């Protein structure tokens, strides 16, 4: 599932939009520190999804996460790095969400299918 939000919206607030679309089977969600909130973790656990999210630095009670599994997140970061090689995507020239999403789609096709 892909949801395009404003650039200034935090990750765990934007993830609230996706709560109804979360799968309801046993799987693991790997996220960065931006997704570290008690509400998001509770929503994942309610859907039987194991969160693998490192705790934020200022968290009073640090949550546990699997460090070995979290290392796999670099594959997703590499995907975004390849998309951001395109200047139009990196600087977000498009003001409209549908134009920006179209530019992401074209960049993804060129970066992963053609090359």
N, C-alpha and C positions, 0 to 999 in steps of 0.2 A: 504494500500500500504506500502511496506517495501523496503527501499533503504539502502544498506550497503555502508558507505563511510569511508574514512580514519579517524583514531582516532583524528588527529590534525585539521581536518576541522571543522570550526564553524557551528553551527546549522543553522543559517539563510542563509549561503552560500550553505550548502548542501541541503537546502529546495528549492533552485532555480532549482535543478534537477527535482523536483516534480511538478513544476508549471503546466505543461501541463496535468498532471494526477489528478489535483484537481477536486473534483466534482463541478458541476455547479448548485447546488440547495441550498436552504436556510438551513444552518447548522452552528454549532459553532466549532471553532478550539481552543482547550485549549493547550497552550504551555508555556514553562518556559521562563525565561528572555533571554535565548540564541536565541530565535526567534524574539526578539524585534528589528525590523528594519522597516524603513518607506517603503522600497520596498516590503517586505514580507506582511506587512499590506495592502498595495495598491493592491497586487496580490490577497489576500484573499477577499478584498472588491469588486474587479472586478468580482470575481466568485460568489458573493452574499453569502460569508461566513463571519460570525461575528467573529473577533479575540478576544480571551480572554487571553491576554498575558500581564503580569505585566511589567511596564517600567523598564529599566535598571537604576541603581543608578545615572549615569552621564548624563542622558537624560535631555536636556534643557526644553523641553515641555513634561511633563509626559502624557502618553496616559491613557485613562480611561479603566478599566476592571472590570468585575463583580467578587468581592472577594468571594462571596458565591459559585458561579459556579467554580471558580478556585480551591476551596478546594476539588473538586472531582478528581483533578489530582493525588491525593495520590494513587488511585487505579492503575493507570498506573505505578507509581513508585514502588508499591508493586510487580507488575509483573516483572519488571526488577530486583528487589532485589531477587526474587525467582530464576530467571535465573542465577544471579551472585553468587548464592550459589555453583554453579559448578565451580571448580577451573579453568578448561580449558577455560571457558567463561570469568571469572573475570580477568584473567591475559592475555588473548588472545594469547594462545600458537601457534595457527595456523597462518602461514604467508599468506597463500592464502585466498582470500575472499570466495571462494566456500567451502573450508574446514571449515572455521569459521562459515559460514552460516549453514552447515550441523551439526556442533556441537550445534549451537543454536537450530536447529530443534529437535535434539535428546533430548536436555535438556528440551525443552518445552513439548515434548511428555511425558517424564518421570515425569516432575514436575506437569503437569496439567491433564494428562489422566490416568496415572497409580495410582497416589496417591490420 
